[in-house]
Amino acid sequence: MLWYKAWLESRTRFLITAGTLAMFCLFVVLFQNQIQARGSPIPSGLRGHVYSEHIYNLIYSGTAKGIFSILVIFLGLGGLLRERAHGTATFTLALPASRLRLLTAQIGVGLSEMAVLALVPVLLIPGISPLVHQSYPMSQAFQFSILWFGCGTIIFAMAFLLSVLIGGEYTAPVACFILLFLHTVIALWRPLRPYRLNMFWTMGGVGMMHWGLQNTLVLSGPLPWARLLTIALTSIALLAIAAKVAQRQDF
């Protein structure tokens, strides 16, 4: 029931975020000819080459990746301060469950929703590409979803921790967005090159893209598992801090 309660509280945010990302993916695929026409002309005989690069530039390393990162912030909103602002904290704290169980349910539902959000391009792009006489490999889309989910966990954890620490409906999302912007600026600092600390580059597979067979731009080589593990451990630490703080809050 705690998981169902967490789902009811977050389903509107989830449906809006999933719908937003899905609409953008549909737009990029279905109107790819019009989008490409506004840029460089399509070389004869290289439609596949152009299409794979088009998907990569706008979805996996471009606008859709940024949309995903921002939307994850809203999926990570949780804690009890937001419930106090809505007047439901007293009811929630009266339930026969510890605060840790309440937060675990919120985190579990939020991460599950983020996993589905990361899979939206997998479910759409390979399936609707034939409608525009193109194709995109399912394996490529799935690998990018792993990168999106892995890097998205730290955005989720950061948003959750801030929503536990800071009251207000919009304060925590704005603070999280500012921190993401600062992260990007710091990661671009020259002594830190080649951008190993920039999780947005990891999400986009920067440094792992190569031209494969049939002139397609593909993600080749093993995924950066060590980097993803570091991100996962950092996310767990942030969520643990959030749980510890929430257990000591006075309502």
N, C-alpha and C positions, 0 to 999 in steps of 0.2 A: 504493500500500500504506500510506503514511503517513496518508492520509485515511481508509482503511478501519480502520486502527488507532485513529485518533481517534474514529471512529464507534463501534467496539466499546467503547471506554472510557466513552463518554458516552450510549450508547443507552438504558441503564436510566433515567438521569436524564431524558432526553428523553421517553421513553414515559410516565413517571410524570407529568411536567409537562403533556404534551399531554392525557393522560387526565383529569387533575384539572380543567383548563380546560374540556374538552369536557363533562364531567359537570355542571359548574356551568352552562354554557350550556344544556344540555338541561333542567336543572331550572328555570331561569328561564323558558324558553319553554313547556314542557309543563305547568308548574304556575302559569302566569301568572294564571289566574283566582283560585286560592287565595291567591297572594301579594297580588294587588290587593284581595281581599276583606278582608285584614287591615289595609288602609289605607283610603283614601277610596273611596266607592262609585263604580261605573262610570256616568258620565252616559249617558243614553239617546241613541243615535245617534252617539256619539263613541268607538266601540270602537277605530277606527283611531288616533285621537288618543291615547287612553290606552295602546294597545299600543306605539306608537313611543316615547312618553315612558317607558314601562315598560322597554323594551329599553335606551334610552339611560341611564336612571338606574342600572340594575343591571349592565349589561354595559360600555358604552363610557365611562361616567363614574363608575362605582361599583365594586362589589365585584370584578367580573371584571377590571377594569383593575388593581386592587391585587394580585389573584392573579397576573396576568401579570407585573407588575413584580417580585414576589418570586421567581417561578419562573425568571425570566431570570437572576437571581443564580446559580442552580445550573447553568444552562447555560454561564455564563461561567467556571466553575472550570476552571483548566488550569495550564500551567506544569510545571516539573520537580520542584518541592518536594513536591507531592502524590504524585508517582511515587516519590520517595525514601521517603516515609512508608509507601508500599505495598510497597517493596522491588523496584520494577521500573525504577528510574532507571538502574541499571547496564546493563540490557539495552537500554533506549531509547538511551542515549548510545553504545552499541556499534554501533548501526545506521549504515550508510554514508550518513548524511545530516547536514547541519548543524543546529545548534540552531534556526536561523532557519526552516528548512524544517519542522522538527517543530512549532514554534509556529504557523507559517502554516497548517499542516493543522488544528491544534486550533482556531484562530480561524475558519478557513473553515467547518469542520463546525459549530461553535457558532453562527455567524451564520446558516447554512442552517437549523439546527434552530429558531432564534428566528424566522426568516421563516415557517416552517411553523406555529409556535405562534401567531404573529400572524394567520395565515389561518384558524385554527380557527373563530372566529365567522363568517367568510365562508362556510365550508363547511357550517356547521350552521344558523345562524339563518334565512337566507332559505329553506333547504331544508325545515326542519321546521315553520316557521311555519304553512303550510297545514294541518298536523295539528290545530291549535287554531283553524282558520278565520280566520287572520290572514295578513298579508303584510309582508315587510320588503324594501326594495330592495337588490339586490346591489351597486349602485354605492355606496350609503351604507356598507355593511359593508366594502367594499374600501377606501374612503377612510380609514375609521377604522383599518384594518389598516396602512395606510401610516404613519399617525401613531404607532401602537403600535410598529411596527418602527423608525421613525426615532428616536423617543425611547428605545426599548429598547436601541439600540446603545450609548448612553453608560452605561447600567446594566451591560450586558455587558462593556464595556471596563473599567469600574471594578472589577467582580468579577474579571476576568482579571488586572488589574494587582495587585490585593491578593493573589490566590492565588499570584502570582509572588514577591511580596515577603514574604508571611507563611506560615509553615508551619502544619500542623495541619489536620485535616479540617473543623472547623467555625469556626475563627477568622476566616478570610477572609469567609465568608458573613455572619457576625454583624457584622463590621466594615463590610461593604458596606451592610447593612441600617441600621446606625446612621448612616452617611453619608447615605443616602437620607432618613432621618428629619430629620437636621439641614438637608438641602437644603430640605425642605418648610417647616420652621420659618423659615429665613432668607428664603425666597421670599415668605412671608406677611408679612414685615416691612413696615409701612405705607409708608415712603419708596420701596419697590420696586414699589408698585402701578402698573399693573394686572397684576401677577403675570407679567410677561414672562419672568422667570427660572424660573418653576415649570413644569418639564417635564411634571408630572402634569396640569396644566391644559391644556397643549398636546396631550397624549395624548387628553384628553377633548373636545377641540374647544371649550373654553370661549371664549366671545366670537364663535363662528362658527355657533352654533345659532339657527335661525329656524323659525317656523311656515310650512310650505309648503302646497301644494294638499291638499285633502281632510283638513285639520286634522292634518297629520303634522309631527312635529318632525324637521327635516332639517339636515344640515351643508351650509351654503351658502357660496358664494364660493370663491376659490382657497385651497388649503392654504398654510400658512405656510412656504413653501419656504426663505426666508432663514433662519428659525429652525431648520429641519431641517438646512440646510447647516451652520450653526454647530455644531449638535450632532454632525453627522457628522465635521466637522474636529476637534472636541475628542476624539471617540472614537478617531479615527486617531492623534492625538497620544498618548493614553493607551496604546494598543496598541503604538505605536512605543517608548515608554518601557519597557513590559513586555518587549518583545523585546530591547532593549538591556541591561536588567538581567539577563535570563535568560542572555544570551550570556557574561556576566562572572561568573556564579555558579560557585563551586567545589564540585564534588561528589566 
